[in-house]
């Protein structure tokens, strides 16, 4: 449930100045846009892969993955023909692996078509493509007049209008701001406008300490005029859940025991991680009697996870189908989840 406190006139005033706003924004973008590989030599395939990689991931993290990916899989047919193991290995460390599997399925679908689709609606029928991604792909590659509305764009629009609506979450806010965002998209430069909005959110209109003094559209911003840009947007705080996981470090004859997720697992399909106490058939209290090798913390969506890694004896009897012994010297050939790759490397190096 949202509680409306803002005045619609701010949105109406911004729309009335839409052409001027877009002109100022585009002039700034053309002079200040970061040099990124998917912008410098653009193609539909580069736009699609960059959009998938950039979902919930920073540009600086994506850059080396993007380069490696395009060297190995330079186009849709190459990606469509690749094995899932190769796709996941190239993606290793980027997280949210459903993106990689969806991108793989999307490539197979596109490669089978006589021509790629050109409208947002058609793209949303493909695996892993939501409204934001569909708008980005079609506006940048085909000039479709559709706005990209993510957290960055919500933040910009909420500040431009000093919108006081209290939203339940970012998705709810994005849906509410889409009509305004669409109204601001210039028909003759939709893709460039969307990229300019993304750039503004990534490099100027930060969540904390926005660079208002150098913002090119400060003159349009109601929140800046009030002197309180950081007060917008108004989103309900996330309810975080604490999770504790005990992991087993079992070595035998130069091999490490790992848990391999099932191919159809919702998360981490076919990927390896250190096994939990449950995987090796031990109560966590018993596993915790081993030597604590590492305690690591990370966040995934609304969860704050603490993972403790203890030494443990090799399980007796026949292993379950998802437990595998992997020679330490061959760890580089398998797909490990990003955090576990780092932790295992750290422990092995230390030992």
Rosetta silent file (secondary structure, phi, psi, omega in degrees, C-alpha in Angstrom):
SEQUENCE: XXXXXXXXXXXXXXXXXXXXXXXXXXXXXXXXXXXXXXXXXXXXXXXXXXXXXXXXXXXXXXXXXXXXXXXXXXXXXXXXXXXXXXXXXXXXXXXXXXXXXXXXXXXXXXXXXXXXXXXXXXXXXXXXXXXXXXXXXXXXXXXXXXXXXXXXXXXXXXXXXXXXXXXXXXXXXXXXXXXXXXXXXXXXXXXXXXXXXXXXXXXXXXXXXXXXXXXXXXXXXXXXXXXXXXXXXXXXXXXXXXXXXXXXXXXXXXXXXXXXXXXXXXXXXXXXXXXXXXXXXXXXXXXXXXXXXXXXXXXXXXXXXXXXXXXXXXXXXXXXXXXXXXXXXXXXXXXXXXXXXXXXXXXXXXX
SCORE:     score description
SCORE:     0.000 S_00000001
   1 L     0.000  135.430  177.594    0.000    0.000    0.000 S_00000001
   2 L  -111.232  154.289  178.979    1.335    3.457   -0.860 S_00000001
   3 E  -118.436  115.003 -175.470    0.468    6.756    0.744 S_00000001
   4 L   -80.682  123.393  177.505    0.289    9.682   -1.668 S_00000001
   5 L  -129.058  -11.658 -176.701    1.767   12.908   -0.368 S_00000001
   6 L   -84.467  165.159  178.643    3.249   14.545   -3.462 S_00000001
   7 L  -102.563  127.341 -177.543    1.562   17.078   -5.710 S_00000001
   8 L   -59.517  -20.028 -175.128    0.972   15.972   -9.319 S_00000001
   9 H   -62.530  -27.720  179.297    1.792   19.445  -10.608 S_00000001
  10 H   -66.298  -40.983  176.928    5.525   18.778  -10.332 S_00000001
  11 H   -65.435  -43.108 -179.661    5.272   15.849  -12.754 S_00000001
  12 H   -63.333  -39.020  179.551    3.050   17.904  -15.078 S_00000001
  13 H   -65.920  -38.466  178.792    5.514   20.797  -14.987 S_00000001
  14 H   -67.498  -41.752  177.959    8.394   18.496  -15.895 S_00000001
  15 H   -61.799  -39.502  179.591    6.458   16.976  -18.792 S_00000001
  16 H   -61.547  -28.805  179.186    5.644   20.472  -20.055 S_00000001
  17 L  -103.258   20.911 -173.273    9.408   21.144  -20.201 S_00000001
  18 H   -56.998  -44.454 -178.340   10.167   17.680  -21.551 S_00000001
  19 H   -64.544  -41.780  178.637   11.789   18.763  -24.826 S_00000001
  20 H   -65.711  -42.883  179.175   14.034   21.248  -23.023 S_00000001
  21 H   -59.482  -48.081 -178.001   14.915   18.675  -20.361 S_00000001
  22 H   -65.087  -37.981  179.382   15.882   16.050  -22.917 S_00000001
  23 H   -62.439  -45.274  179.015   17.929   18.553  -24.942 S_00000001
  24 H   -65.183  -44.447 -179.264   19.970   19.586  -21.890 S_00000001
  25 H   -61.940  -45.202 -177.873   20.409   15.977  -20.761 S_00000001
  26 H   -67.506  -37.356  177.957   21.538   14.773  -24.204 S_00000001
  27 H   -61.538  -42.594  177.551   24.012   17.645  -24.620 S_00000001
  28 H   -64.277  -44.896 -176.755   25.600   16.686  -21.297 S_00000001
  29 H   -62.440  -42.488 -177.100   25.636   12.979  -22.158 S_00000001
  30 H   -64.891  -23.731  178.012   27.322   13.475  -25.523 S_00000001
  31 H   -93.566  -24.642 -169.227   30.180   15.294  -23.819 S_00000001
  32 H  -121.329   -0.776 -177.285   30.468   13.187  -20.662 S_00000001
  33 L   -60.123  136.261  175.976   29.384    9.626  -21.429 S_00000001
  34 L   -64.866  147.262  176.735   31.816    6.981  -20.204 S_00000001
  35 L   -83.166  110.286 -177.931   33.591    5.013  -22.905 S_00000001
  36 L  -125.312  144.086 -172.169   32.136    1.528  -22.611 S_00000001
  37 H   -60.322  -31.582  179.360   32.646   -1.351  -25.075 S_00000001
  38 H   -79.228  -10.379  174.976   28.945   -1.833  -25.768 S_00000001
  39 H   -96.157  -37.111 -172.967   28.668    1.873  -26.634 S_00000001
  40 H   -69.769  -41.253  176.775   31.816    2.357  -28.696 S_00000001
  41 L  -128.924   74.058 -170.904   31.106   -0.409  -31.217 S_00000001
  42 L   -70.024  150.656  171.787   27.423   -1.117  -30.622 S_00000001
  43 L  -155.541  163.047  178.351   25.493   -4.133  -31.861 S_00000001
  44 H   -59.595  -44.395 -177.945   22.275   -5.838  -30.854 S_00000001
  45 H   -62.979  -42.664  178.412   24.212   -8.749  -29.340 S_00000001
  46 H   -64.578  -39.764  178.512   26.450   -6.434  -27.297 S_00000001
  47 H   -63.217  -44.820 -178.863   23.443   -4.497  -26.057 S_00000001
  48 H   -63.576  -49.979 -177.492   21.656   -7.675  -25.008 S_00000001
  49 H   -65.353  -39.198  179.240   24.631   -9.228  -23.225 S_00000001
  50 H   -65.002  -40.403  179.746   25.558   -5.973  -21.476 S_00000001
  51 H   -64.260  -39.846  177.290   21.996   -5.475  -20.245 S_00000001
  52 H   -65.798  -43.378 -177.775   21.874   -8.994  -18.802 S_00000001
  53 H   -68.633  -32.135 -175.270   25.265   -8.599  -17.137 S_00000001
  54 H   -81.816   -6.322  176.813   24.457   -5.175  -15.709 S_00000001
  55 L   -64.094  115.824  178.413   21.341   -6.351  -13.880 S_00000001
  56 L    59.124   26.574 -178.280   22.148   -5.766  -10.181 S_00000001
  57 L  -140.390  139.188 -177.095   25.861   -5.536  -11.044 S_00000001
  58 L   -76.029  152.573 -178.851   28.203   -2.533  -11.305 S_00000001
  59 H   -57.393  -44.081 -176.891   29.854   -1.538  -14.591 S_00000001
  60 H   -62.919  -29.880  176.818   33.389   -1.952  -13.224 S_00000001
  61 H   -74.216  -37.924 -175.353   32.589   -5.537  -12.269 S_00000001
  62 H   -71.376  -35.151 -169.902   31.052   -6.334  -15.653 S_00000001
  63 H   -49.783  -52.719 -179.208   33.849   -5.003  -17.895 S_00000001
  64 H   -66.395  -33.124  177.737   36.311   -7.949  -17.687 S_00000001
  65 H   -66.921  -41.039 -179.996   33.464  -10.471  -17.942 S_00000001
  66 H   -60.980  -44.926 -179.587   32.061   -8.701  -20.990 S_00000001
  67 H   -63.313  -45.388 -178.202   35.443   -8.788  -22.748 S_00000001
  68 H   -66.169  -41.545  179.806   36.032  -12.464  -21.947 S_00000001
  69 H   -59.819  -47.487 -175.445   32.493  -13.411  -22.948 S_00000001
  70 H   -74.736  -20.864  172.151   32.666  -11.721  -26.341 S_00000001
  71 H   -71.214  -41.471 -177.810   36.026  -13.250  -27.130 S_00000001
  72 H   -81.195  -38.392 -174.390   34.619  -16.735  -26.495 S_00000001
  73 L  -131.363   83.088 -169.225   31.043  -16.181  -27.721 S_00000001
  74 L   -77.846  -10.150 -178.030   31.026  -13.291  -30.223 S_00000001
  75 L  -156.801  176.732 -178.801   27.425  -13.521  -31.475 S_00000001
  76 H   -58.931  -46.196  179.811   24.011  -15.115  -30.970 S_00000001
  77 H   -60.272  -39.197  179.244   24.788  -18.275  -33.008 S_00000001
  78 H   -64.884  -41.692  178.103   27.984  -18.887  -31.027 S_00000001
  79 H   -67.370  -42.013 -179.921   26.155  -18.497  -27.726 S_00000001
  80 H   -60.579  -34.667 -177.071   23.270  -20.665  -28.908 S_00000001
  81 H   -84.452  -11.512 -176.726   25.711  -23.444  -29.846 S_00000001
  82 L   -72.362  155.271  174.701   27.665  -23.281  -26.567 S_00000001
  83 L   -79.490  156.933  177.602   27.209  -25.819  -23.796 S_00000001
  84 H   -63.305  -36.087  178.543   25.619  -24.728  -20.537 S_00000001
  85 H   -59.643  -42.800  178.953   28.836  -25.652  -18.724 S_00000001
  86 H   -65.642  -41.765  179.766   30.806  -23.220  -20.913 S_00000001
  87 H   -61.327  -47.108 -178.493   28.221  -20.478  -20.410 S_00000001
  88 H   -68.707  -33.745  177.848   28.222  -20.863  -16.628 S_00000001
  89 H   -65.850  -41.443  178.235   32.018  -21.039  -16.498 S_00000001
  90 H   -66.521  -29.207 -178.258   32.304  -17.743  -18.399 S_00000001
  91 H   -85.187  -14.076 -171.685   29.724  -16.230  -16.035 S_00000001
  92 L   -49.961  124.459  179.605   31.413  -17.553  -12.883 S_00000001
  93 L   102.647  -17.691  178.834   31.682  -14.818  -10.261 S_00000001
  94 L   -80.119  -20.843  178.451   29.002  -12.494  -11.673 S_00000001
  95 L    75.936  175.743 -177.987   26.303  -14.083   -9.520 S_00000001
  96 L    45.457   63.137 -169.836   22.557  -14.400  -10.141 S_00000001
  97 L   -68.266  -14.097  174.579   23.272  -17.285  -12.507 S_00000001
  98 H   -60.595  -26.898  176.919   19.702  -17.485  -13.758 S_00000001
  99 H   -61.533  -43.510 -178.751   20.702  -14.501  -15.916 S_00000001
 100 H   -65.661  -43.417 -179.474   23.302  -16.625  -17.716 S_00000001
 101 H   -67.058  -38.932  177.256   20.900  -19.510  -18.261 S_00000001
 102 H   -66.387  -39.935  178.316   18.188  -17.151  -19.513 S_00000001
 103 H   -62.848  -39.045  177.503   20.653  -15.420  -21.842 S_00000001
 104 H   -61.891  -47.288  179.059   21.653  -18.828  -23.204 S_00000001
 105 H   -65.503  -38.622  178.613   18.007  -19.741  -23.851 S_00000001
 106 H   -61.054  -43.900 -179.319   17.347  -16.307  -25.364 S_00000001
 107 H   -60.454  -40.250  178.290   20.245  -16.743  -27.815 S_00000001
 108 H   -63.406  -39.341  179.495   18.827  -20.076  -28.967 S_00000001
 109 H   -67.391  -45.046 -179.047   15.446  -18.437  -29.538 S_00000001
 110 H   -67.032  -41.172 -178.977   16.885  -15.446  -31.427 S_00000001
 111 H   -63.654  -25.632 -178.651   19.221  -17.605  -33.515 S_00000001
 112 L   -84.856  -10.648 -177.922   16.223  -19.665  -34.649 S_00000001
 113 L   -87.055  151.909  175.427   14.276  -16.617  -35.857 S_00000001
 114 L   -66.445  -27.879  177.147   14.529  -15.206  -39.404 S_00000001
 115 L  -156.344  148.543  179.847   15.120  -11.778  -37.835 S_00000001
 116 L   -68.191  148.901  176.965   15.320  -10.515  -34.241 S_00000001
 117 L   -65.747  159.347 -175.248   12.182   -8.936  -32.771 S_00000001
 118 L  -125.076   -4.234 -178.011   12.059   -5.149  -32.615 S_00000001
 119 L  -111.111  151.773  177.408    9.335   -4.232  -30.132 S_00000001
 120 H   -56.180  -40.032 -178.527    9.417   -4.267  -26.318 S_00000001
 121 H   -62.024  -43.279  179.397    6.394   -6.566  -26.189 S_00000001
 122 H   -64.980  -39.929 -179.262    8.078   -9.169  -28.411 S_00000001
 123 H   -68.162  -31.191  179.521   11.291   -9.045  -26.382 S_00000001
 124 L   -70.144  -10.706  175.384    9.401   -9.579  -23.131 S_00000001
 125 L   -83.957   -7.623 -179.013    8.300  -12.950  -24.487 S_00000001
 126 L   -92.273  156.217 -176.132   11.946  -14.094  -24.478 S_00000001
 127 L   -58.210  132.280  172.401   13.665  -15.692  -21.435 S_00000001
 128 L    75.532    9.403 -176.180   14.847  -13.309  -18.726 S_00000001
 129 L  -107.275  111.762  175.415   13.567  -10.124  -20.397 S_00000001
 130 L   -99.860 -173.885 -177.391   11.429   -7.822  -18.269 S_00000001
 131 H   -57.177  -43.440 -178.691   10.082   -4.346  -19.056 S_00000001
 132 H   -63.467  -50.609 -177.643   13.356   -2.535  -18.277 S_00000001
 133 H   -63.770  -40.472  178.536   15.551   -4.850  -20.344 S_00000001
 134 H   -62.320  -41.602  178.789   13.067   -4.890  -23.226 S_00000001
 135 H   -65.637  -41.505 -179.483   12.962   -1.082  -23.274 S_00000001
 136 H   -63.785  -49.165 -177.113   16.747   -0.823  -23.157 S_00000001
 137 H   -62.230  -49.519 -173.830   17.339   -3.324  -25.963 S_00000001
 138 H   -75.501  -32.096  178.263   14.691   -2.003  -28.328 S_00000001
 139 H   -72.101  -41.175 -178.311   15.287    1.706  -27.728 S_00000001
 140 H   -73.524  -41.807 -174.116   19.068    1.413  -28.145 S_00000001
 141 H   -89.489  -29.443 -173.918   19.056   -1.044  -31.046 S_00000001
 142 H  -128.074    1.788  177.914   15.859   -0.109  -32.897 S_00000001
 143 L    74.442   18.654  179.704   14.874    3.340  -31.664 S_00000001
 144 L   -62.953  138.158 -177.740   11.703    2.131  -29.941 S_00000001
 145 L   -85.369   76.825 -179.257   10.076    4.898  -27.914 S_00000001
 146 L  -138.370  134.069 -177.725   10.112    3.116  -24.540 S_00000001
 147 L   -86.172  142.786  171.768   11.615    4.348  -21.275 S_00000001
 148 L   -90.771  122.715 -177.521   13.985    2.290  -19.148 S_00000001
 149 L  -126.193  102.007  174.333   12.895    2.573  -15.526 S_00000001
 150 L  -121.386 -166.079 -178.447   15.130    1.033  -12.874 S_00000001
 151 H   -59.765  -38.810  178.875   16.259    2.180   -9.444 S_00000001
 152 H   -62.981  -45.250 -178.048   18.527    4.870  -10.885 S_00000001
 153 H   -69.753  -38.496  174.537   15.768    6.340  -13.043 S_00000001
 154 H   -56.803  -45.139 -178.992   13.250    6.163  -10.176 S_00000001
 155 H   -61.227  -44.414 -179.352   15.698    8.129   -8.038 S_00000001
 156 H   -63.067  -49.261 -176.222   16.155   10.791  -10.729 S_00000001
 157 H   -68.071  -36.753  177.875   12.445   11.214  -11.412 S_00000001
 158 H   -63.395  -36.645  179.620   11.508   11.221   -7.722 S_00000001
 159 H   -76.715  -40.838  178.697   14.000   14.039   -7.158 S_00000001
 160 H   -58.273  -35.532 -177.404   13.058   15.997  -10.265 S_00000001
 161 H  -102.378   -2.177 -173.705    9.439   16.032   -9.067 S_00000001
 162 L    48.834   45.616 -176.618   10.115   15.937   -5.289 S_00000001
 163 L   -71.088  121.342 -176.188    7.641   13.085   -5.247 S_00000001
 164 L   -96.084   10.587  178.836    6.680   12.308   -1.666 S_00000001
 165 L   -62.231  135.738  175.677    4.911    9.022   -2.317 S_00000001
 166 E   -94.812  111.942 -176.051    5.968    6.287    0.089 S_00000001
 167 E   -99.101  148.259 -179.411    6.533    3.165   -1.995 S_00000001
 168 L   -66.523  -39.062 -179.016    6.657   -0.394   -0.733 S_00000001
 169 L  -162.361  177.551 -176.998    9.712   -1.241   -2.859 S_00000001
 170 H   -64.048  -36.891 -178.937   11.667   -0.289   -5.981 S_00000001
 171 H   -64.227  -40.598  177.949    9.492   -2.395   -8.277 S_00000001
 172 H   -64.797  -41.881  178.943    6.350   -0.603   -7.113 S_00000001
 173 H   -65.093  -42.237 -179.564    8.041    2.763   -7.583 S_00000001
 174 H   -60.198  -41.920  178.689    9.285    1.823  -11.060 S_00000001
 175 H   -63.273  -39.775 -178.572    5.769    0.912  -12.142 S_00000001
 176 H   -68.723  -35.086 -176.356    4.423    4.218  -10.806 S_00000001
 177 H   -87.501   -8.796 -176.719    7.088    6.322  -12.546 S_00000001
 178 H   -58.796  -43.567  178.389    6.925    4.584  -15.935 S_00000001
 179 H   -58.802  -40.450  178.149    4.223    6.895  -17.416 S_00000001
 180 H   -66.135  -44.840  179.862    6.316    9.960  -16.524 S_00000001
 181 H   -60.375  -43.142  178.897    9.481    8.351  -17.866 S_00000001
 182 H   -62.271  -37.939 -178.135    7.729    7.440  -21.126 S_00000001
 183 H   -66.579  -23.085 -177.990    6.444   10.994  -21.508 S_00000001
 184 H   -90.533  -10.295 -176.464   10.001   12.359  -21.360 S_00000001
 185 L   -74.741  121.221  177.081   11.469   10.078  -24.045 S_00000001
 186 L   -75.302  133.800 -174.803   12.105   12.001  -27.289 S_00000001
 187 L   -61.055  -28.729 -175.129   10.843   10.052  -30.297 S_00000001
 188 L   -94.670    0.741 -178.717   13.979   10.784  -32.344 S_00000001
 189 L  -152.780   45.293 -173.945   16.574    9.816  -29.693 S_00000001
 190 H   -62.238  -48.151 -177.785   14.967    7.247  -27.416 S_00000001
 191 H   -63.684  -42.433 -179.631   18.001    5.008  -26.979 S_00000001
 192 H   -67.205  -38.755  177.114   20.383    7.870  -26.364 S_00000001
 193 H   -61.148  -46.745  179.482   17.961    9.456  -23.883 S_00000001
 194 H   -60.829  -42.488  178.739   17.681    6.195  -21.941 S_00000001
 195 H   -66.135  -34.469  178.175   21.452    5.825  -21.816 S_00000001
 196 H   -66.820  -39.492  176.952   21.769    9.427  -20.674 S_00000001
 197 H   -64.386  -42.635  176.870   19.351    8.794  -17.815 S_00000001
 198 H   -59.932  -43.719 -177.846   21.328    5.692  -16.825 S_00000001
 199 H   -65.629  -40.290  179.400   24.553    7.684  -16.967 S_00000001
 200 H   -62.447  -43.781  179.653   23.135   10.491  -14.852 S_00000001
 201 H   -67.905  -32.814 -176.459   22.046    8.043  -12.164 S_00000001
 202 H   -81.857  -26.393 -171.458   25.364    6.182  -12.227 S_00000001
 203 H  -121.327  -11.889 -176.776   27.723    9.166  -12.205 S_00000001
 204 L  -131.765  -55.429 -173.024   25.906   12.211  -10.765 S_00000001
 205 L   -87.384   64.103 -177.684   22.562   11.518   -9.085 S_00000001
 206 L   -66.735  158.798  176.764   23.928    9.139   -6.445 S_00000001
 207 L   -61.660  -46.949  176.430   21.766    7.624   -3.740 S_00000001
 208 L  -113.640  142.407  177.783   23.886    9.340   -1.096 S_00000001
 209 L    52.851   56.521  177.539   25.711   12.658   -1.608 S_00000001
 210 L   -62.668  150.201 -177.122   24.454   13.429   -5.139 S_00000001
 211 L   -88.575   65.664 -173.379   26.596   15.855   -7.136 S_00000001
 212 H   -63.066  -34.503 -176.455   23.901   18.485   -7.428 S_00000001
 213 H   -65.010  -25.932  179.941   26.291   21.392   -8.056 S_00000001
 214 H  -109.617    8.782 -177.590   27.493   19.792  -11.308 S_00000001
 215 L   -71.627  128.570 -177.315   24.210   18.163  -12.327 S_00000001
 216 L   -67.981  -22.981 -176.927   23.224   19.208  -15.869 S_00000001
 217 L  -111.190   24.722  178.986   19.487   19.109  -15.079 S_00000001
 218 H   -56.253  -35.893 -178.337   19.623   20.837  -11.700 S_00000001
 219 H   -66.088  -13.061  178.764   17.418   23.616  -13.074 S_00000001
 220 H  -101.663   -3.098 -166.676   14.595   21.098  -13.531 S_00000001
 221 L   -95.697  112.816  179.962   14.945   19.483  -10.098 S_00000001
 222 H   -69.181  -34.522  179.798   12.316   20.273   -7.469 S_00000001
 223 H   -68.714  -38.693  177.178   14.214   18.348   -4.766 S_00000001
 224 H   -65.453  -37.672  178.416   17.415   20.323   -5.419 S_00000001
 225 H   -63.141  -31.597  177.203   15.425   23.537   -5.224 S_00000001
 226 H   -80.869  -14.449 -177.934   14.251   22.440   -1.773 S_00000001
 227 L    77.393   22.385 -179.083   17.809   21.575   -0.786 S_00000001
 228 L  -140.119   53.977 -178.460   16.920   17.995    0.127 S_00000001
 229 H   -61.646  -35.216 -177.382   17.594   15.663   -2.839 S_00000001
 230 H   -67.504   -9.861  178.918   18.710   12.766   -0.609 S_00000001
 231 H   -78.350   -8.066 -177.094   15.197   12.660    0.894 S_00000001
 232 L  -124.386  148.526   -3.559   13.867   11.142   -2.349 S_00000001
 233 L   -77.233  167.937 -179.577   12.693    8.618   -3.348 S_00000001
 234 E  -102.683  104.268 -179.016   10.795    7.439   -0.305 S_00000001
 235 E  -118.346  140.611  177.148   11.011    3.639   -0.099 S_00000001
 236 L   -62.876  138.313  179.843   10.033    1.423    2.803 S_00000001
 237 L   -63.624  143.630  178.582   13.154   -0.047    4.460 S_00000001
 238 L   -70.914  141.294  174.700   13.950   -3.643    3.548 S_00000001
 239 L   -90.501  107.854 -175.989   13.336   -6.251    6.224 S_00000001
 240 L   -89.149  142.998  179.514   16.624   -8.153    6.397 S_00000001
 241 E  -115.316  129.195  179.395   16.827  -11.755    7.571 S_00000001
 242 E   -86.866  131.416 -179.714   19.948  -13.153    9.257 S_00000001
 243 E  -129.405  134.407  176.608   21.025  -16.638    8.125 S_00000001
 244 E  -116.618  132.062 -178.942   23.881  -18.765    9.517 S_00000001
 245 E  -130.139  131.743  174.675   25.362  -21.668    7.511 S_00000001
 246 E   -99.361  130.269 -178.840   28.036  -24.151    8.602 S_00000001
 247 E  -116.194  148.564 -178.523   30.231  -25.501    5.781 S_00000001
 248 E  -103.880  134.998  173.682   32.524  -28.536    5.793 S_00000001
 249 E  -109.535  102.299 -178.347   36.127  -28.548    4.558 S_00000001
 250 L  -115.858  120.775  177.213   36.927  -32.186    3.779 S_00000001
 251 E  -116.163  145.844  177.257   40.206  -33.123    2.100 S_00000001
 252 E  -156.602  120.859  175.746   41.360  -36.570    1.005 S_00000001
 253 L    50.966   44.928  176.754   44.345  -37.566   -1.128 S_00000001
 254 L    77.815   11.279  179.035   44.724  -34.130   -2.664 S_00000001
 255 E  -120.309  154.962 -179.489   41.008  -33.732   -3.401 S_00000001
 256 E  -116.050  135.856  179.217   38.357  -31.464   -1.877 S_00000001
 257 E   -81.423  126.242 -179.523   34.779  -32.535   -1.227 S_00000001
 258 E  -129.080  156.940  174.573   32.250  -30.250   -2.928 S_00000001
 259 E  -102.542  127.029  178.888   28.492  -30.120   -3.350 S_00000001
 260 E  -107.848  117.945 -178.536   27.280  -29.864   -6.941 S_00000001
 261 L   -65.617  150.280  179.781   23.803  -28.412   -7.321 S_00000001
 262 L   -63.435  150.502 -179.675   21.362  -30.291   -9.523 S_00000001
 263 L   -58.415  -27.392 -178.737   21.087  -29.110  -13.159 S_00000001
 264 L  -101.744   15.101  179.258   17.492  -28.029  -12.567 S_00000001
 265 L   -63.483  145.106 -178.779   18.152  -26.259   -9.261 S_00000001
 266 L   -64.606  -38.909  176.954   16.507  -22.833   -8.986 S_00000001
 267 L  -121.104  146.066  172.754   19.789  -21.269   -7.877 S_00000001
 268 L    59.354   34.421 -178.969   23.356  -22.263   -8.715 S_00000001
 269 L   -54.729  127.433  177.206   22.295  -25.008  -11.147 S_00000001
 270 L    66.259    9.697 -179.858   25.221  -27.389  -11.826 S_00000001
 271 L   -98.081  160.397 -176.583   27.592  -25.236   -9.785 S_00000001
 272 E  -106.043  144.240  171.266   29.861  -26.298   -6.949 S_00000001
 273 E  -144.797  165.564  172.567   30.115  -25.013   -3.375 S_00000001
 274 E   -63.808  140.003 -176.851   31.545  -26.302   -0.138 S_00000001
 275 L   -70.902  150.113  174.979   29.018  -28.742    1.392 S_00000001
 276 E   -84.073  172.433  176.501   26.854  -27.781    4.341 S_00000001
 277 L   -57.213  -40.984 -179.999   26.547  -29.806    7.537 S_00000001
 278 L   -62.816  -40.847 -179.490   23.354  -31.306    6.155 S_00000001
 279 L   -59.645  -37.802 -176.854   25.074  -32.365    2.923 S_00000001
 280 L   -96.209    7.989  174.294   27.702  -34.376    4.820 S_00000001
 281 L    72.365   34.270  179.731   25.194  -35.796    7.304 S_00000001
 282 L  -123.388  142.573  169.675   26.407  -33.982   10.416 S_00000001
 283 L   -65.037  147.090 -179.514   24.573  -31.805   12.959 S_00000001
 284 H   -59.117  -35.318  179.735   25.906  -28.249   12.824 S_00000001
 285 H   -63.187  -36.147  178.152   26.963  -28.507   16.476 S_00000001
 286 H   -71.148  -44.826  178.989   29.147  -31.525   15.627 S_00000001
 287 H   -60.254  -37.303 -177.010   30.651  -29.849   12.549 S_00000001
 288 L   -67.664   -8.180  175.992   31.413  -26.748   14.650 S_00000001
 289 L   -78.961  -12.231  176.674   33.781  -28.850   16.776 S_00000001
 290 L   -74.926  177.407  178.399   36.240  -28.835   13.878 S_00000001
 291 L   -73.241  128.699  177.615   38.847  -26.150   13.276 S_00000001
 292 E   -77.400  111.320 -178.828   37.256  -22.902   12.100 S_00000001
 293 E   -86.559  -32.664 -178.506   39.086  -22.052    8.878 S_00000001
 294 E  -165.460  150.258  172.594   37.076  -18.985    7.908 S_00000001
 295 E  -129.308  119.036 -173.273   33.941  -17.024    8.702 S_00000001
 296 E  -122.355  145.772  178.495   32.516  -15.081    5.771 S_00000001
 297 E  -122.798  142.355  176.752   29.594  -12.688    5.428 S_00000001
 298 E  -155.414  164.156  178.910   27.658  -11.738    2.336 S_00000001
 299 E  -119.292  136.399  174.084   24.278  -10.407    1.302 S_00000001
 300 E  -132.821  115.693 -175.314   21.843  -11.911   -1.178 S_00000001
 301 L    47.744 -114.106 -176.505   18.644   -9.939   -1.773 S_00000001
 302 L   -96.604   12.882 -177.964   17.015   -9.658    1.691 S_00000001
 303 E  -108.423  137.822  171.116   19.316  -12.129    3.419 S_00000001
 304 E  -109.558  111.949 -168.567   22.449  -11.394    5.438 S_00000001
 305 E  -109.876  130.190  172.135   24.374  -14.658    5.444 S_00000001
 306 E  -110.872  121.529 -178.119   27.217  -15.727    7.737 S_00000001
 307 E  -116.746  120.534  179.783   29.036  -18.839    6.509 S_00000001
 308 E  -106.089  129.109 -176.036   31.471  -20.630    8.823 S_00000001
 309 E  -109.204  118.673 -177.436   33.879  -23.142    7.274 S_00000001
 310 E  -117.505  147.472  171.536   35.127  -25.949    9.548 S_00000001
 311 E   -67.976  146.215 -179.718   37.494  -28.836    8.961 S_00000001
 312 L  -151.143  152.243  175.923   35.693  -32.177    8.957 S_00000001
 313 L   -72.152  151.871  178.493   36.487  -35.833    8.419 S_00000001
 314 L   -62.344  137.350  179.281   35.477  -37.337    5.100 S_00000001
 315 L   -59.936  145.300  178.795   31.973  -38.822    5.229 S_00000001
 316 L   -91.039  153.861  178.695   31.858  -42.587    5.587 S_00000001
 317 L    82.169 -171.325 -177.502   30.020  -44.837    3.200 S_00000001
 318 L   -73.305  133.749  179.546   28.710  -44.046   -0.270 S_00000001
 319 L   -75.265  150.939  172.345   28.408  -40.363   -1.092 S_00000001
 320 L   -65.211  161.706 -174.732   25.161  -38.822   -2.216 S_00000001
 321 L   -61.321  -24.849 -175.678   24.832  -38.048   -5.918 S_00000001
 322 L   -95.070    0.276  175.718   25.475  -34.343   -5.366 S_00000001
 323 E  -100.829  130.237 -177.226   28.735  -34.765   -3.411 S_00000001
 324 E  -135.786  143.361  172.200   31.895  -35.032   -5.513 S_00000001
 325 E   -90.214  124.488 -179.180   35.617  -35.267   -4.815 S_00000001
 326 E  -119.329  121.124  176.060   37.493  -32.752   -6.980 S_00000001
 327 E   -54.734  134.702 -178.122   41.299  -32.806   -7.194 S_00000001
 328 H   -55.497  -38.144 -178.105   42.606  -29.480   -5.893 S_00000001
 329 H   -69.845  -12.100 -179.897   44.720  -29.052   -9.034 S_00000001
 330 H  -106.081    7.865 -178.636   41.542  -29.305  -11.147 S_00000001
 331 H   -60.298  -29.371 -179.664   39.476  -26.695   -9.275 S_00000001
 332 H   -70.565  -12.522 -177.150   40.102  -24.213  -12.066 S_00000001
 333 H   -94.186  -12.260 -178.786   38.257  -26.422  -14.557 S_00000001
 334 L  -103.786  166.635  178.242   34.932  -26.588  -12.714 S_00000001
 335 L   -95.368  113.309  174.908   32.313  -23.910  -12.105 S_00000001
 336 E  -106.243  149.351  171.947   32.327  -22.688   -8.514 S_00000001
 337 L   -62.437  148.420 -174.253   30.083  -19.977   -7.149 S_00000001
 338 H   -53.193  -51.805  179.984   32.057  -16.720   -7.001 S_00000001
 339 H   -59.999  -41.214 -177.938   32.315  -16.394   -3.204 S_00000001
 340 H   -68.654  -33.414  174.037   33.291  -20.025   -2.762 S_00000001
 341 H   -58.556  -47.142 -178.535   35.996  -19.712   -5.421 S_00000001
 342 H   -64.989  -44.833 -176.691   37.519  -16.835   -3.442 S_00000001
 343 H   -66.125  -43.534 -179.998   37.191  -18.573   -0.071 S_00000001
 344 H   -64.049  -42.760  178.433   38.642  -21.868   -1.272 S_00000001
 345 H   -61.311  -42.590  179.982   41.553  -20.093   -2.957 S_00000001
 346 H   -61.772  -45.489 -177.841   42.194  -18.115    0.236 S_00000001
 347 H   -67.874  -43.577  179.742   42.216  -21.222    2.446 S_00000001
 348 H   -62.975  -42.931 -179.711   44.398  -23.255    0.080 S_00000001
 349 H   -63.401  -41.257 -179.452   46.872  -20.391   -0.273 S_00000001
 350 H   -66.373  -38.227 -178.491   47.020  -19.925    3.496 S_00000001
 351 L   -71.804    0.000    0.000   47.595  -23.600    4.117 S_00000001
